[in-house]
Amino acid sequence: MTSIQYYGTGRRKHATARVFLRPGLGEIKVNDRSLDDYFKRESLKLIIRQPLLLTETAEKFNIHVRLQGGGMAGQAGAIRHGLSRALVEYNRELRPKLKEAGFLTRDSRAKERKKYGQRGARARFQYSKR
């Protein structure tokens, strides 16, 4: 028996999310934990649900997510990216709507590295004239 499944990989900062959509009632599991249990902040849960609300598919799928790396905000962005890709795999007609909202674009912004001879990425050590 082969079950119907749609897949999308999402990335943000150092986080990678493998998102699986299976027909169901709207249950979201992240690393075998419920969404509410994994993400405490309401703003992050909202970010994750954005593609579902935009495409009106919130109650159609059970979503299973495997997350690796990054912090909470990066992981939420990675799930949104992967979920959007999986929804496009489910129905190509959703692509223009998701693309216009910017959910299919990989957000390449990441932390800038610290440079030698400096206190941070751009911050310098304090200069003393005397």
C-alpha positions as CSV (number, residue, x, y, z in Angstrom):
1,M,0.0,0.0,0.0
2,T,1.5,3.3,-1.0
3,S,0.1,6.4,0.7
4,I,-0.1,9.7,-1.0
5,Q,2.7,12.1,0.1
6,Y,4.1,15.4,-1.0
7,Y,7.6,16.6,0.0
8,G,9.4,19.9,0.2
9,T,12.8,20.9,1.6
10,G,13.0,24.3,3.2
11,R,16.1,26.2,4.4
12,R,16.7,29.4,6.4
13,K,19.9,30.6,8.1
14,H,21.4,27.3,9.4
15,A,18.1,25.4,9.6
16,T,16.9,22.7,7.2
17,A,13.3,21.4,7.3
18,R,12.1,18.3,5.4
19,V,8.3,18.7,5.2
20,F,5.9,15.8,4.3
21,L,2.3,16.5,3.5
22,R,-0.1,13.6,3.9
23,P,-3.9,13.7,3.6
24,G,-5.5,14.3,7.0
25,L,-7.2,16.8,9.3
26,G,-4.6,19.5,9.8
27,E,-2.3,18.0,12.4
28,I,1.3,19.4,12.4
29,K,4.1,17.3,14.0
30,V,7.7,18.7,14.3
31,N,10.4,16.1,15.2
32,D,7.6,13.9,16.5
33,R,6.2,16.7,18.8
34,S,3.1,18.8,18.3
35,L,3.6,22.3,16.8
36,D,2.4,23.9,20.1
37,D,4.8,21.8,22.1
38,Y,7.8,22.5,19.9
39,F,7.3,26.2,19.2
40,K,6.2,28.3,22.2
41,R,6.1,31.7,20.5
42,E,2.8,32.5,18.8
43,S,4.6,34.6,16.1
44,L,6.6,31.5,15.0
45,K,3.5,29.3,14.7
46,L,1.9,32.1,12.6
47,I,4.9,32.1,10.3
48,I,4.6,28.4,9.8
49,R,0.8,28.5,9.1
50,Q,1.0,31.3,6.5
51,P,1.2,29.1,3.4
52,L,-1.7,27.0,4.6
53,L,-3.9,30.0,5.3
54,L,-3.0,31.7,2.0
55,T,-3.8,28.6,-0.1
56,E,-6.8,27.5,2.2
57,T,-5.4,24.0,2.7
58,A,-5.0,24.1,6.5
59,E,-7.6,21.2,7.1
60,K,-6.6,19.0,4.2
61,F,-3.2,17.7,5.3
62,N,-1.4,16.2,8.2
63,I,2.1,17.7,8.2
64,H,5.2,15.9,9.4
65,V,8.4,17.9,9.7
66,R,12.0,16.8,10.3
67,L,14.2,19.7,11.5
68,Q,17.9,20.0,11.8
69,G,20.1,22.9,12.8
70,G,19.5,26.6,13.4
71,G,17.5,28.4,16.1
72,M,13.8,28.8,16.5
73,A,13.2,31.7,14.1
74,G,15.4,30.0,11.4
75,Q,13.6,26.7,11.9
76,A,10.2,28.4,11.5
77,G,11.3,30.1,8.3
78,A,12.7,26.8,7.0
79,I,9.3,25.0,7.7
80,R,7.4,27.8,5.9
81,H,9.8,27.4,2.8
82,G,9.5,23.6,2.8
83,L,5.7,23.7,3.3
84,S,5.3,26.1,0.4
85,R,7.4,23.8,-1.9
86,A,5.4,20.8,-0.8
87,L,2.1,22.6,-1.6
88,V,3.4,23.4,-5.1
89,E,4.2,19.7,-5.6
90,Y,0.6,19.0,-4.5
91,N,-1.0,21.5,-6.8
92,R,1.1,23.6,-9.4
93,E,-1.7,26.2,-9.6
94,L,-0.9,27.4,-6.1
95,R,2.6,28.5,-7.3
96,P,1.7,32.1,-8.4
97,K,0.0,32.8,-5.1
98,L,2.8,31.5,-3.0
99,K,5.5,33.1,-5.2
100,E,3.8,36.5,-4.9
101,A,3.8,36.2,-1.1
102,G,7.5,35.4,-1.3
103,F,7.2,31.9,0.3
104,L,9.0,30.1,-2.4
105,T,12.1,32.3,-2.3
106,R,15.0,31.0,-0.2
107,D,15.8,33.7,2.3
108,S,19.6,33.8,2.0
109,R,20.2,36.3,4.8
110,A,22.5,34.8,7.4
111,K,24.8,36.0,10.1
112,E,27.9,37.8,8.8
113,R,31.2,36.4,10.1
114,K,33.4,38.1,12.6
115,K,36.6,39.5,11.0
116,Y,40.0,39.5,12.6
117,G,41.3,42.7,14.1
118,Q,37.7,43.7,14.9
119,R,35.3,43.2,17.8
120,G,32.5,41.8,15.5
121,A,31.4,41.5,11.9
122,R,31.5,45.3,11.5
123,A,32.1,46.7,15.0
124,R,35.7,47.9,15.6
125,F,37.6,47.9,18.8
126,Q,37.3,51.3,20.5
127,Y,40.0,53.8,19.3
128,S,41.9,55.8,21.9
129,K,43.7,58.8,20.8
130,R,45.7,59.2,24.0
